Amino acid sequence: MKFGIAGNLAKAELPRVVELLLKRFISGNVSFVLDEGLARGLRKKIPRELLRRAPVISEKKIAASCDILVSLGGDGTILRLARIVGKRSTPILGINLGKLGFLAEVSVDELDSCLDEILRGEYHIEDRMVLHASSPTMKDDYFALNDVVVDLSSSSRMVNIATYVDREYLATFTGDGVIVSTPTGSTGYALSNGGPIVTPTSRAIMISPICPHTLTARPVVVSDDATIVLRVQSAPGKVHVTADGQPEQFLKPPMQITIKKARHTTRLVKRSNTSYYEVLRKKLNWGRDLRINT
């Protein structure tokens, strides 16, 4: 088995964790490659002799050069690497160097034991739905593991977004925008917007109005084989479209964006002894009295 190592250079703990990984792989004669940008950014932060022994490859090629891609950072790092992996389907193992981390659920303290399990074959791969967003006025199609968001980021005024599901008119949402999310994305922006938590393997897509002008507007859950169309006829400024909060475009109304399930999935490495509900309880502090300092 061959591992790829990539991560977020902004994380303070990154140099120590990369050093631990390199020592572990080199001493254990485990095959691996290191992201070129990561190696360059860590030149003065970890021992040179370790870096000299690390095979280096560009981030664009790393997914094709490994069996499992180790993501060092938070959920944002996994979202970025998922776009780089794209249709290649290389499984991603998320090591959490951030805070909450629903996707990067393995802590640094668990890293050694997790690698032991993987090397013994004691793990499973979970396929996560990806959204495909396209528009006649967009330069490129977008793919999102979490969500596609349409809003007016440069204006404090409201926007009217006519929403259609499988060519049938659903509603016109008036407010700050609309979030279209996967079950994976239900614990992201959609959750902070008041949406439901949906288990990752559910066959569903969520449509959530952002700060709607009317209290009767509520999130809607549709089948994962639905085609969703968002239309904006006019707006006080350009319409802002983002995928997983990272790539973005500004479109001039009138505009329309079509969102549906992509043909490929993102594959995440999961420990055999950890359940999604356990992660929810841990991350959301369910069952813990937060008034008590421990």
Disulfide bonds with the S-S distance in Angstrom:
none
